[in-house]
Amino acid sequence: MRISGQMLWRTAGLLSFVSFLLFATGFVLALNPQQLAPTKATAPSRTPESAAPPTEGIQKVVALGDSLTRGAGDANGQGYAGLVRQALEKKIGKPVTFSNLAINGQESPELVKQLSQEQVKKQLAEANLVLFTIGGNDLFSQSGGLYTIDPQKLAAATKELTANFEEVIRQIRAVNKQATILYPSLYNPFGDTEAAAETVQPVLDWNDTAARIAAKYPHVIVVPTYDLFVNKEKTYLYTDHFHPNAAGYARIADRILQALE
C-alpha cells in the first residue's frame, strides 16, 4: 500500500509537536522541581506492627527526654506533650494520667541512666503511651559553638547517640511490651543561619538512623518534624532560635496526633 506524501508530512508534524510538548514539560520541571512535590505534608508512615492502639485505650502517658518534651519556649507552658495530653482528654472525654519526666538540657547518656531508676521503671510499666525526645543536645552541644560545627565532634556524638537511642527503646520495652513509644525526630534550628550547610545533612542522617532503629521494635513510631520547620524558622522557633514557640509545639502535637489516629 502506498502512503501519500501529504500523510507522511502530517504524521511527521504530529510527532514533532508531541516531542516539543514533552521537552517543554521536562524543561519546566527541571527549573522548578517543587511542582512534583506534594502540597501537603504527609502523615507519619508506619507498618502494621508499629501501629498505635486506639486513642480510647490510652489512660496513662509518660513523657521523657530533653527540653523539647519539657516544653521550653512555649509561653503557654504546655509544649507538645501537654498539648497531646489535652487533645487525648478531649477526645476520650476523661482525664489521662500524665507524667512529664523530661529534663532541660538532658543528653542521651543521662536519659539511659534515668531509665534505670525504679520509680521511672514503675511509671513506664503502667503507661499506654511513651513520648520522648533526645538528640538535639547530643549533636549541637558538640558543635563547638552555636554556628560553628566541628565535624569530628559531631561524628563522635552521633555514634554515641545511636547506641544510646537503641538502649532507651530497649529499656522501655524491657518493662513494657505493649505501650506505643513515640519519638518526634529532629528539626534543624540552624536552617536559616550560616550553619545551615553544615547541619542539614547530619540532622537528616540522624532522623534516618532513628527510623531504622525504631523499625526493629514493635509499636515504636518515629514522627517526622523536619518539614514543619524548614524555611519557617522565624515563624515557629522561640526567641532563643533553638526551641519551638507555642505555634511550633502545636504543629508537632498535631503531627503526633495524626500518628495516633
Buried (B, 14 or more C-beta within 10 A) or exposed (E): EEEEEEEEEEEEEEEEEEEEEEEEEEEEEEEEEEEEEEEEBEEBEBEEEBBBBEBEEBBBBBBBBBBBBBBBBBEEEBBBBBBBBBBBBEBBEEEBBBBBBBBEEBBBBBBBEBBEEEEBBEBBBBBBBBBBBBBBBBBBEBBBEEEEBBEEBBEEBBEBBBEBBBBBBBBBBEBBEEBBBBBBBBBBBBBBBEBBEBBBEBBBEBBEBBBEBBBEBBBBBBBBBBEBBBEBBEEBBBEEBBBBBBEBBBBBBBBBBEBBE
